[in-house]
Amino acid sequence: MGGGLLVTGTGTGVGKSVVSAALLAAIVADGQPARAYKPAVTGLEEPPGAWPPDHELLAAMAGMAPEEVAPLRYGPAVSPHLAAELAGEPIDPERVVKSAQEALRRANTEGATLVVEGVGGLLVPLAERFTVRDFAVRVGLALLIAASPGLGTINHTLLTVEAARAAGLQVRAVVLTPWPAQPSAMARSNRETIARLGDVEVATLDYVQAPESHALARAAGQLPWRRWLASANSA
């Protein structure tokens, strides 16, 4: 299939990793090769939870080594630029970009789809004067925006869509997650309002209970990911 998508979010903890992992699981379950990339992961000193760290989750879905998914890994749960400073090794933007471009070249060579997960939101700094948005522009993949379906999401999501488009980035869709089995009037209104005011497709991803490939692939079955990838590859 080739090509790929970059999954960003309206902030931290809004489901980027779940959306990214679900896409990878669905592609692999469809019999297609897939690869994952995340420029940096932080918070590895945090106590383990029910879900593994982002790079381990993505690696499991793509059949890769975690270190191959995320070349930069830090213990403190802070933004990448601060984590790197605390480690005494500031991030070099050009190295990050070249690493991502190499991941994309390798995926294209293998006929695999590359799913890139960002860090935090679009304006999170990876380095001094170099944000996730700058990184996304250099990598050149279309975006999926993960967002919460709850209170406050209209403002956060529309700001993210606006920030992406202002930099010339293509927004394929917004994915609201976890979408409740019985969505409230507010959740339904949030979905409709974001679609209308943002002039953007809004999809939903159900709650996934465990980090298992079959559960993630099943949840992604409701997403038109084949169309998103076809659009990204033809752009």
Rosetta blueprint (number, residue, H / E / L):
1 M L
2 G L
3 G L
4 G E
5 L E
6 L E
7 V E
8 T E
9 G E
10 T L
11 G L
12 T L
13 G L
14 V L
15 G L
16 K H
17 S H
18 V H
19 V H
20 S H
21 A H
22 A H
23 L H
24 L H
25 A H
26 A H
27 I H
28 V H
29 A H
30 D L
31 G L
32 Q L
33 P L
34 A E
35 R E
36 A E
37 Y E
38 K L
39 P L
40 A E
41 V E
42 T L
43 G L
44 L L
45 E L
46 E L
47 P L
48 P L
49 G L
50 A L
51 W L
52 P L
53 P L
54 D H
55 H H
56 E H
57 L H
58 L H
59 A H
60 A H
61 M H
62 A H
63 G L
64 M L
65 A L
66 P H
67 E H
68 E H
69 V H
70 A L
71 P L
72 L E
73 R E
74 Y L
75 G L
76 P L
77 A L
78 V L
79 S L
80 P H
81 H H
82 L H
83 A H
84 A H
85 E H
86 L H
87 A L
88 G L
89 E L
90 P L
91 I L
92 D L
93 P H
94 E H
95 R H
96 V H
97 V H
98 K H
99 S H
100 A H
101 Q H
102 E H
103 A H
104 L H
105 R H
106 R H
107 A H
108 N H
109 T H
110 E L
111 G L
112 A L
113 T E
114 L E
115 V E
116 V E
117 E E
118 G L
119 V L
120 G L
121 G L
122 L L
123 L L
124 V L
125 P E
126 L E
127 A E
128 E L
129 R L
130 F E
131 T E
132 V H
133 R H
134 D H
135 F H
136 A H
137 V H
138 R H
139 V H
140 G L
141 L L
142 A L
143 L E
144 L E
145 I E
146 A E
147 A E
148 S L
149 P L
150 G L
151 L L
152 G L
153 T H
154 I H
155 N H
156 H H
157 T H
158 L H
159 L H
160 T H
161 V H
162 E H
163 A H
164 A H
165 R H
166 A H
167 A L
168 G L
169 L L
170 Q L
171 V E
172 R E
173 A E
174 V E
175 V E
176 L E
177 T E
178 P E
179 W E
180 P L
181 A L
182 Q L
183 P L
184 S L
185 A H
186 M H
187 A H
188 R H
189 S H
190 N H
191 R H
192 E H
193 T H
194 I H
195 A H
196 R H
197 L H
198 G H
199 D L
200 V L
201 E L
202 V E
203 A E
204 T E
205 L E
206 D E
207 Y L
208 V L
209 Q L
210 A L
211 P L
212 E L
213 S H
214 H H
215 A H
216 L H
217 A H
218 R H
219 A H
220 A H
221 G L
222 Q L
223 L L
224 P L
225 W H
226 R H
227 R H
228 W H
229 L H
230 A H
231 S H
232 A H
233 N H
234 S H
235 A L
